[in-house]
Amino acid sequence: MDLYESRTGLGDMTSTLPFPFQLRSPQAGDRAGAYAVCLKTGNFGQDGEPFYRDDPEALGRVFVGPYLDYEPELARILEDDQGICGYVLAAMDSHAFYARYEAEWRPELCRAIRPRPATRADGTGSSKSTTSITTRIIFARSPTTNIPRMCTSTCCHGLKGEGWVER
């Protein structure tokens, strides 16, 4: 029994996934792939790339990085024959996770992410999105007492819309 199974009671979730999908623990080189998935689903499930061309890792740094760093034993990477295509991220204690995020992660993000000048002539760029992310980081709310644990998942292709990531 690994740490994930002992903390969650979920055990091996990979046995029900169709070929060629594999759900596995994150590895050292997975951050860029997970950040890319976050970008590709960063516009309400659709491709967010047009909004983050100047800083394609912005969404991943905000929404994926803390889970990979603070709760790696609860993270799972969804991979197929083309590479990383999704993830499942969780925090066992959302209040402790949030406190650590506030103390360690958010201050670094606020220093690193600065609102940029006006968008490019073609209307694209990251000034609006970066400002929005910075605002969201600054005004992030603590989880309610009704939600002691939290989990998020996303998938780029293949299993998207079939409910596999949510299972």
C-alpha positions in Angstrom: 0.0 0.0 0.0 1.5 3.3 -1.0 1.1 6.6 0.8 -1.7 7.7 -1.6 -3.7 4.6 -0.9 -3.2 4.8 2.9 -4.2 8.4 3.1 -7.2 8.2 0.7 -8.3 4.6 0.6 -8.6 4.9 -3.2 -5.7 2.6 -4.1 -4.9 1.9 -7.7 -7.2 3.9 -10.0 -5.4 3.0 -13.2 -6.9 -0.4 -13.8 -10.1 1.1 -15.2 -8.5 3.4 -17.7 -8.7 2.5 -21.4 -5.5 1.9 -23.3 -3.3 3.9 -23.9 -4.0 6.0 -20.8 -2.1 5.7 -17.6 -2.7 7.5 -14.4 0.6 7.6 -12.3 2.4 9.5 -9.6 4.2 12.7 -10.8 7.8 12.5 -11.7 10.5 15.2 -11.7 10.1 16.2 -15.3 6.3 16.4 -15.3 5.8 20.1 -14.3 6.1 21.5 -17.9 3.6 19.0 -19.2 1.1 19.6 -16.4 1.5 23.4 -16.9 0.8 22.9 -20.6 -2.4 21.0 -19.8 -3.5 23.8 -17.5 -2.9 26.3 -20.3 -4.7 24.1 -22.9 -7.8 24.0 -20.6 -7.3 27.4 -19.1 -10.2 29.1 -20.8 -13.1 27.4 -19.0 -12.0 24.0 -20.3 -11.0 25.4 -23.7 -7.6 26.4 -25.0 -6.3 29.4 -23.0 -3.1 29.8 -25.1 -4.4 32.9 -27.0 -4.7 34.7 -23.7 -1.3 33.8 -22.2 1.1 34.0 -25.2 3.5 36.2 -23.3 3.6 33.9 -20.2 2.3 30.4 -21.1 3.3 29.1 -17.6 1.2 31.7 -15.7 -1.9 29.5 -15.2 0.2 26.5 -14.2 2.2 28.4 -11.7 -1.0 29.6 -10.0 -3.2 26.4 -10.2 -0.9 23.4 -10.6 2.5 24.2 -9.1 1.4 24.4 -5.5 -0.2 21.0 -5.6 2.8 19.4 -7.2 5.1 20.9 -4.6 2.9 20.7 -1.4 0.9 17.5 -2.0 2.8 15.4 -4.5 1.6 12.1 -2.9 -2.0 13.1 -3.8 -1.2 14.2 -7.3 -1.7 12.0 -10.4 -0.6 12.6 -13.9 -2.7 11.3 -16.8 -0.5 10.2 -19.7 -1.1 8.6 -23.1 1.1 7.7 -26.0 1.5 11.4 -26.9 2.6 12.5 -23.4 0.9 14.2 -20.4 -2.7 15.0 -21.2 -4.3 15.5 -17.8 -3.9 15.5 -14.0 -5.7 15.0 -10.8 -4.5 17.3 -7.9 -5.7 17.2 -4.3 -5.0 18.6 -0.9 -5.8 16.4 2.1 -6.3 19.5 4.4 -7.4 22.5 2.4 -7.0 24.9 5.3 -3.3 23.9 5.9 -2.8 23.9 2.1 -4.2 27.4 1.8 -2.2 28.7 4.8 1.0 27.4 3.2 0.0 28.8 -0.2 -0.6 32.2 1.4 2.7 32.2 3.4 5.0 30.7 0.7 3.5 30.5 -2.8 1.4 33.6 -3.3 4.1 36.1 -2.2 6.5 34.7 -4.8 3.8 34.8 -7.5 2.9 38.4 -6.7 6.5 39.3 -7.0 6.9 37.4 -10.3 3.7 38.3 -12.0 3.4 42.0 -12.8 0.6 43.5 -14.8 1.9 44.3 -18.3 1.2 47.3 -20.4 -1.7 47.4 -22.9 -2.3 44.3 -25.1 -0.8 44.0 -28.5 -2.4 45.6 -31.5 -4.1 42.3 -32.5 -5.8 42.3 -29.1 -3.9 39.3 -27.8 -1.4 39.2 -25.0 -1.2 38.5 -21.4 -1.7 42.0 -19.8 -5.4 41.4 -19.1 -4.9 37.8 -18.1 -1.9 38.5 -16.0 -3.6 41.3 -14.2 -6.6 39.0 -13.6 -4.4 36.3 -12.2 -2.6 38.8 -9.9 -5.9 40.1 -8.7 -7.2 36.6 -8.1 -4.0 35.7 -6.2 -4.3 38.8 -4.0 -8.0 38.3 -3.2 -8.0 34.5 -2.9 -10.4 33.4 -0.2 -9.7 30.8 2.4 -11.6 27.5 1.9 -14.8 27.2 3.9 -15.0 24.9 6.9 -17.4 22.7 4.9 -14.6 21.7 2.5 -11.8 20.1 4.5 -10.3 18.5 1.4 -10.1 19.7 -2.2 -9.5 18.0 -5.5 -9.3 19.3 -9.1 -8.8 17.5 -12.4 -8.5 18.3 -16.0 -7.8 16.5 -19.3 -6.8 17.8 -22.7 -8.0 15.1 -25.1 -9.0 11.5 -25.4 -10.9 11.1 -22.1 -12.2 14.7 -21.9 -16.0 14.8 -21.5 -16.3 11.1 -20.8 -16.1 11.4 -17.0 -12.9 9.4 -16.6 -11.0 12.2 -14.9 -13.7 12.7 -12.4 -13.9 9.0 -11.4 
